[in-house]
Amino acid sequence: MQFGRFAARALIGSLFIGHGTQKLFGWFDGPGLDGTQGMMESLNLRPGRQHALAAGLTETTGGALLVAGLATPLAASGLIGTMISAIRTVHLKNGPWGQNGGWEYNAVLIAALLALAEEGPGDLSLDNKLGFTEPGPLWALGALAVGAAASAAVVEVGRRQSIQSQRQGPSEAQDQPETLDQPETQSRSDTQSQSESRGQ
C-alpha cells in the first residue's frame, strides 16, 4: 500500500500543480491570471484578481506538498477547499455526471484527499522522514472541516463584494450623465445670454 499511496499523491498532486500553474502563468494552455480573473468575476467571486491568485497558489502549493508528502493534512485541506468551491460555484447545478459538467470528478478528488489525510502519505514521504507518523480519522475530519469552512468564507466574501460592486455601478452610471450634461447646459445658457445681449 506504500507504493499505492505514493502513486496517488504523485498523480493527484501533479494534476493540481498543473491546474494551479494554468491559472497563475498560463502554462499548459491555461488562461493565466487575466483569464482566471475574468472567470472568477463571472462566478461572482470578487475581487477577481485576488480570487484568481488564491486559487492558483492554493492548487500549486497544495499539489507540491502532496507530491512531497509534506504537511499532508494541511495540503489536503487547501485542495479540498478549492474543490468544494468549484462544486458550489460551477458544477452543482449540472448534477453529478461529468459529461454534463457535473461534480463527480471533484467529489472523487475530495474522497482521495480525505483518504490520504486519514491514512497518511506513507513511508515514501517527507512527513515520514520528519517523524510525522500519526495519521487517523481526526486528520481527515479536520481537513474536511477546514476546507469546507475556507470555501464557505471565500464564496461568501466574493459574492458580497460582487453585490456591492453591482450596487455601486448603477449609481455611478446615474451620476455620469449629469456631469456630461453640465457643459451642454452651460453652453445653452451662454447662447441664450448672447441672444439677449444682441436683442438689447
NORDAQUI-V580015 format. One record per residue. PSI is psi in degrees with one decimal (* if undefined). Layout:
psi
PSI
PSI
This chain:
psi
-18.8
-44.1
-37.2
-42.9
-38.8
-43.9
-40.9
-44.7
-44.3
-43.6
-51.7
-44.3
-41.3
-38.9
-40.7
-39.4
-42.6
-46.3
-39.5
-42.9
-24.9
-43.3
-41.6
-43.9
-4.3
15.4
159.3
42.6
29.6
171.7
-15.9
-179.6
-41.8
-45.9
-39.5
-36.0
-45.8
-39.3
-43.3
-41.5
-34.2
-21.7
10.6
34.8
94.9
151.6
134.0
-36.0
-45.8
-39.3
-36.7
-44.8
-44.1
-44.8
-46.1
-43.9
-39.9
-44.6
-42.2
-50.1
-45.6
-40.0
-40.8
-42.5
-38.2
-44.2
-42.9
-16.4
39.9
129.2
49.9
-45.3
-37.3
-45.3
-43.9
-40.3
-41.1
-43.7
-37.3
-40.5
-42.3
-36.4
-39.5
-40.7
-40.6
-40.7
-47.0
-41.4
-22.3
-52.1
-24.8
-41.9
-16.7
0.2
-173.6
-27.0
135.4
-35.0
-17.4
12.3
25.1
-168.8
10.4
-41.7
-43.9
-39.8
-38.9
-41.6
-41.3
-44.7
-42.7
-40.6
-38.5
-40.3
-41.9
-37.5
-37.5
-45.8
-16.9
163.8
-11.1
178.3
-34.1
66.2
158.0
-31.5
-43.0
-40.8
-33.0
0.0
10.4
88.9
45.3
64.8
172.9
171.6
-27.0
-33.2
-40.7
-45.2
-39.4
-42.7
-41.5
-43.5
-45.1
-43.0
-43.0
-41.4
-42.8
-41.6
-45.3
-41.9
-44.3
-46.9
-41.1
-45.3
-42.6
-41.5
-37.4
-42.2
-37.7
-43.8
-42.5
-41.1
-39.3
-34.7
-36.8
-31.6
-54.0
-37.4
-38.7
-36.8
-33.8
-34.4
-30.9
-45.1
-33.4
-39.9
-39.7
-28.9
-18.8
-47.2
-37.4
-41.9
-42.3
-40.0
-42.2
-38.0
-41.1
-40.7
-42.4
-40.5
-39.6
-37.1
-42.5
-36.2
-40.9
-36.1
-32.9
*
